[in-house]
Amino acid sequence: MPEKKKLADAVRALSMDAVQAANSGHPGMPMGMADIAEVLWNDFLKFNPANPQWADRDRVVLSNGHGSMLLYSVLHLSGYDLPMQELRNFRQLHSRTAGHPEAGETPGVETTTGPLGQGLANAVGMALAEKLLAARYNRDGHDVVDHYTYVLAGDGCLMEGISHEVCSLAGTLELGKLICLYDDNGISIDGEISGWFTDDTPGRFEAYGWHVVPEVDGHDPDAIKAAIEASRADPRPSLICCKTVIGYGSPNKQGTAATHGAPLGDEEIAAVRTQLGWEHEPFVIPDEIYQAWDGKERGAAVESEWQSRWQAYQAEFPGEAAELERRMGGRLPADWDASISKIIRRTQDGGASVATRKASGMALEEIGPHLPEMFGGSADLTGSNNTKWSGSVDAAREPRTGNYLYYGVREFGMTALANGMSLHGGFIPYTGTFLVFSDYARNAVRMSALIPTGAVHVYTHDSIGLGEDGPTHQPVEHLASLRVMPNLDLWRPCDAVETAVAWKAAVERRDGPTTLVLTRQGVPHQHRSEQQLDDVEKGGYVLLDGPGGQVDALIIATGSEVGLAMDAGRRLQDDGVAVRVVSMPSCSTFEQQPLEYREAVLPSHVRARVAIEAGSTDCWRGYVGLDGAVLGLDRFGASAPAGQLFEEFGFTVDNVVNTVRSVMS
């Protein structure tokens, strides 16, 4: 068998050659971490290339995703369905080897990475998911959930603030099957990091409660192996500080920023081949190297052994096995449709006029008992967000039954961790904070939509209705900014019924995230016919219509402004104006409906239109057109009681009525 150095050199060669062929990329990190990857994949990792989604595989997250050729090279060599042609097509249109790893595009890629630190946060979520599922389902002699989460991270990942949020929490949660291999090479894009990153990183992680292995030679396979063995034996999460040389093997550029984000060049690549003793042409791997890397036979054997254990578990614990299999498959319980329909009907019949944040808590009380996969939490705002229901159990204290996490003030980390839990499988995670603080979490919300994950993000205190806390806490531009994010569904319900329907949509959506945007203040219950109740889930529907279906003017509203629209609509109807009020809890959902339905709700011949929302007006221009008007808020709010603020900024029946009359004229 070839020596381990040659196995690592194959990764170096493929990485530098692919970057050179693309004339774009990052060769330095793959060349520096090649020895680490070789030891991890060939000596420790539990995986099956023929079944990349095997439930009990170890997870590997490349947090420093710019070094994607490291992962692509290893996946190719170890037997995944990633042929050499894909490596040749690195960074090219429609290839499976994008510039940064993308989940769902490349077999063996667990999450989409690139924004530094978020892969590390995803890995914390995956490790938490493994711990909770193992505690809930494993039984004596039946460890059917038993895998590690490994994360490769660089200096940039540890500089990003999210690393503090999630690594602090990982230590508190004692995630012993989380192992971070830190590429401590002292270089980032701007050069030597000693000018801007002088942290005592081992001391920092020890303070978090991690097991730390400092000063490991990242080019010594025996030292790397010993460090991983020690980490696997420790009950705490582990950080292995691997001292590496970026661009290892490049005689003129290694150890410098010149290898970080640019091809080495043909001349230097030739020098690397001489330096490493790698005599093969670009993209040529000798058979003996392939044979030594090949994980297909080993992977089939390890999955087969697990399948035997799984069958024994199924025989002895059929109920638990069926539930775990359903959860990992992302399927809802068989009685879900009937249950949620009854919940929505009860909510309509109940007629409660409450804040939608409270209505969300009421919905969770009804939904929670049906969905053991629901896992909630809040960033230190549990009582305000109403994310905790009577069946919630603190996962930090009771992992076996835990379904709730107090995240502390960690909005960014919370959101990225939830993404990791969703990617792991077995959970529908939901998070909670104020809408204004979605800014702190925004890039993780974006990644939630891009990956995509099925996470649910609950945002309360959604407008100037927040009141006396003032403009620092009153979201204005947030609804518009979230709505323009691709693949993100946003629901801003007007009452308890629309809130329950929004939760239904969020739970059932597994191909992207959902945000629920909820009021602090109470809102009136709206009466609905059977047809209107069915139409809520279409994202927009007629709540009040003109006599005989005649429509002279349209009012479109969301959330707390629907009640205002209804009051104004009734006054206008009393004055003989055939006005229609449309509740639009989810623009993105409405836009997915057939054209015929959208035209029936918002007939194009009716040009007298007014949209009402206590936020930025931009996203409503497309609905009202050049002849219409938007009552919104294109300035920051103020500190005062909510009722005074709504009146101050024109959210009154009189102003709505006058605005409708003006657009009609």
Disulfide bonds with the S-S distance in Angstrom:
none
